[in-house]
Amino acid sequence: MDLILKYFKNLSTQQIDQFHNAVTLYKEWNEKINVISRKDIDFILERHILHSLAIAKFIDFKSGTKVLDVGTGGGFPGVPLAIFFPEVKFTLIDSIGKKIKVVTEVSNQLGLKNVVPLNGRAEDVEGKFDFVVSRAVTKILPFYHWVRNKFEKESAHGLKNGILYLKGGDLTEELSELKKSYKIFEIQSFYEEEFFETKKILYVPVNYQ
């Protein structure tokens, strides 16, 4: 837990317990249903939980904000963000049912009341959201088209409603295909671990359709 507290010093006792329990639960569930690669499971705190929380360094979601996590897999970045922002409403969707089973069980066991797990495709989600988050499920152009109609018209934050996409590596080619405005935030600007050297948050504001 020291790694989380190194960057997030104002966590409540309950949040600290939830992050600690999340590590245990994911290791247990990963033995039954592989949602994290075997080589990564021992680094879950850094490569999955802390990585997910990079979004909390980028934006402070206001109470009542609605966030959709597309292609959440085992619950990243949605579950760590739901622990960090207990007053924010998170919908986590994945097309693979067994992964959503893990999300459901982990969320229930952590006592997260602000998580709605869904098995399905992003295009089929009902409702509107302030932000869509994800960890590199595909190139940004097709992803943009999946979710562009999922946004609330009014923005309640300094940032316009849009996509917050955790990506790594060289994004030059796929961003040239996007032909939309965007901003890139280097995660290494606030995390010093080597793992984050090539990791980025791609922010794409989405105009209301």
C-alpha positions as CSV (number, residue, x, y, z in Angstrom):
1,M,0.0,0.0,0.0
2,D,3.0,2.3,0.4
3,L,3.0,2.8,-3.4
4,I,-0.5,4.1,-3.4
5,L,0.1,6.3,-0.3
6,K,3.2,7.7,-1.9
7,Y,1.1,9.5,-4.5
8,F,-2.3,9.8,-2.8
9,K,-1.8,10.9,0.8
10,N,-5.4,11.8,1.8
11,L,-7.1,8.4,1.5
12,S,-9.6,7.4,4.2
13,T,-9.1,4.3,6.2
14,Q,-11.9,2.7,4.3
15,Q,-10.2,3.5,0.9
16,I,-6.8,2.1,2.2
17,D,-8.6,-1.1,3.3
18,Q,-10.4,-1.4,-0.1
19,F,-7.2,-1.0,-2.1
20,H,-5.4,-3.5,0.1
21,N,-8.4,-6.0,-0.2
22,A,-8.6,-5.4,-4.0
23,V,-5.0,-6.8,-4.4
24,T,-5.9,-9.9,-2.4
25,L,-9.2,-10.4,-4.2
26,Y,-7.7,-10.0,-7.7
27,K,-5.0,-12.5,-6.9
28,E,-7.6,-15.0,-5.7
29,W,-9.9,-14.5,-8.7
30,N,-7.1,-14.6,-11.2
31,E,-6.4,-18.2,-10.1
32,K,-10.0,-19.0,-11.3
33,I,-10.5,-16.6,-14.2
34,N,-7.5,-15.1,-15.9
35,V,-8.2,-11.4,-16.1
36,I,-4.6,-10.2,-15.5
37,S,-1.6,-11.8,-17.2
38,R,0.4,-14.2,-15.0
39,K,3.5,-12.1,-15.3
40,D,1.7,-8.9,-14.2
41,I,-0.3,-10.3,-11.2
42,D,2.6,-9.7,-8.8
43,F,2.8,-6.1,-10.0
44,I,-1.0,-5.4,-9.7
45,L,-0.5,-2.5,-7.4
46,E,1.7,-0.6,-9.8
47,R,0.7,-1.8,-13.3
48,H,-3.1,-1.9,-12.7
49,I,-4.2,0.0,-9.7
50,L,-1.8,2.9,-9.7
51,H,-1.9,3.0,-13.5
52,S,-5.7,3.4,-13.3
53,L,-5.4,6.1,-10.7
54,A,-3.4,8.2,-13.1
55,I,-6.8,9.5,-14.3
56,A,-7.4,10.9,-10.7
57,K,-4.2,12.9,-11.1
58,F,-5.5,14.4,-14.3
59,I,-9.1,15.2,-13.2
60,D,-10.9,15.5,-9.9
61,F,-14.4,14.1,-10.8
62,K,-17.2,15.9,-9.0
63,S,-19.8,14.2,-6.9
64,G,-22.5,12.8,-9.1
65,T,-20.3,12.5,-12.2
66,K,-21.2,9.6,-14.5
67,V,-18.3,7.6,-15.9
68,L,-18.4,4.7,-18.4
69,D,-15.4,2.3,-18.5
70,V,-15.4,0.6,-21.9
71,G,-13.6,-2.8,-22.2
72,T,-13.0,-2.8,-18.5
73,G,-11.6,-6.4,-18.5
74,G,-11.3,-7.3,-14.8
75,G,-12.2,-3.8,-13.8
76,F,-9.5,-1.4,-14.8
77,P,-9.5,1.6,-14.6
78,G,-13.0,1.5,-13.2
79,V,-12.7,-0.3,-9.9
80,P,-9.7,1.7,-8.6
81,L,-11.4,4.9,-9.7
82,A,-14.6,3.8,-8.0
83,I,-12.7,3.3,-4.7
84,F,-11.0,6.7,-5.1
85,F,-14.2,8.6,-6.1
86,P,-17.0,7.0,-3.9
87,E,-19.5,9.8,-4.9
88,V,-19.0,9.2,-8.7
89,K,-21.2,6.7,-10.6
90,F,-19.2,4.1,-12.6
91,T,-20.6,1.8,-15.3
92,L,-18.1,-0.9,-16.3
93,I,-18.8,-2.8,-19.5
94,D,-17.0,-5.7,-21.2
95,S,-18.1,-8.1,-23.9
96,I,-16.6,-11.1,-22.1
97,G,-19.0,-12.4,-19.5
98,K,-16.4,-14.1,-17.3
99,K,-14.5,-10.9,-16.9
100,I,-17.6,-9.0,-15.8
101,K,-18.2,-11.8,-13.3
102,V,-14.9,-11.0,-11.7
103,V,-15.8,-7.2,-11.7
104,T,-19.1,-8.0,-10.1
105,E,-17.7,-10.2,-7.4
106,V,-14.8,-7.9,-6.6
107,S,-17.0,-4.9,-6.5
108,N,-19.5,-6.6,-4.2
109,Q,-16.8,-7.9,-1.9
110,L,-15.2,-4.5,-1.7
111,G,-18.6,-3.0,-0.8
112,L,-18.6,-0.6,-3.8
113,K,-22.1,0.8,-4.2
114,N,-21.1,3.1,-7.1
115,V,-20.3,0.4,-9.7
116,V,-22.7,-1.1,-12.2
117,P,-21.1,-4.0,-14.1
118,L,-22.5,-4.8,-17.6
119,N,-21.8,-7.6,-20.1
120,G,-22.1,-6.2,-23.6
121,R,-20.8,-3.8,-26.1
122,A,-20.2,-0.1,-25.7
123,E,-22.6,0.7,-28.5
124,D,-25.5,-0.9,-26.7
125,V,-25.1,0.9,-23.3
126,E,-28.1,3.0,-22.5
127,G,-27.8,6.5,-20.9
128,K,-25.4,9.4,-21.2
129,F,-22.1,10.0,-19.4
130,D,-19.8,12.8,-18.5
131,F,-16.6,10.9,-19.3
132,V,-15.6,7.6,-20.9
133,V,-12.5,5.9,-19.6
134,S,-10.6,2.9,-21.0
135,R,-7.2,1.2,-21.1
136,A,-6.2,0.8,-24.7
137,V,-8.8,-1.6,-25.9
138,T,-8.2,-0.6,-29.6
139,K,-7.0,2.3,-31.6
140,I,-8.6,5.6,-30.7
141,L,-10.4,6.2,-34.0
142,P,-12.8,3.2,-33.8
143,F,-13.1,3.7,-30.1
144,Y,-14.2,7.3,-30.7
145,H,-17.0,6.1,-33.0
146,W,-18.2,3.5,-30.5
147,V,-18.8,6.1,-27.8
148,R,-19.3,9.5,-29.5
149,N,-23.1,9.5,-28.8
150,K,-22.8,8.5,-25.2
151,F,-22.1,11.9,-23.7
152,E,-24.1,14.4,-21.7
153,K,-24.6,17.7,-23.5
154,E,-23.6,19.9,-20.5
155,S,-20.1,19.7,-19.0
156,A,-19.8,20.1,-15.2
157,H,-16.0,20.2,-15.1
158,G,-13.3,22.5,-16.4
159,L,-12.7,19.9,-19.1
160,K,-15.3,19.3,-21.7
161,N,-17.0,15.9,-21.5
162,G,-14.9,13.4,-23.4
163,I,-12.7,10.3,-23.5
164,L,-9.8,9.7,-21.0
165,Y,-7.8,6.9,-22.6
166,L,-4.8,5.2,-21.0
167,K,-2.3,4.4,-23.7
168,G,1.3,3.6,-24.2
169,G,4.0,4.0,-26.8
170,D,4.1,6.1,-30.0
171,L,0.6,7.4,-30.8
172,T,1.6,9.5,-33.8
173,E,0.0,7.3,-36.5
174,E,-3.3,6.7,-34.8
175,L,-3.7,10.3,-33.7
176,S,-3.2,11.4,-37.3
177,E,-6.1,9.2,-38.3
178,L,-8.4,10.7,-35.6
179,K,-8.6,14.2,-37.0
180,K,-10.1,15.5,-33.8
181,S,-8.7,17.8,-31.1
182,Y,-6.9,16.0,-28.3
183,K,-4.4,16.5,-25.5
184,I,-1.7,14.1,-24.3
185,F,-0.7,13.9,-20.7
186,E,2.5,12.1,-19.8
187,I,2.0,9.9,-16.7
188,Q,5.7,10.0,-15.9
189,S,5.2,13.6,-15.0
190,F,3.8,12.5,-11.6
191,Y,4.8,8.9,-11.2
192,E,8.5,8.1,-11.1
193,E,8.4,4.4,-11.5
194,E,10.1,3.1,-14.8
195,F,6.9,1.3,-15.8
196,F,5.2,4.7,-16.5
197,E,7.9,6.1,-18.8
198,T,5.9,5.5,-22.0
199,K,2.5,5.6,-20.5
200,K,0.1,8.5,-21.4
201,I,-3.5,9.7,-20.8
202,L,-5.1,10.7,-24.1
203,Y,-7.9,13.2,-23.6
204,V,-10.3,13.7,-26.5
205,P,-13.2,16.1,-25.9
206,V,-16.4,14.9,-27.7
207,N,-18.8,17.4,-29.1
208,Y,-22.4,16.6,-28.4
209,Q,-23.9,14.8,-31.3
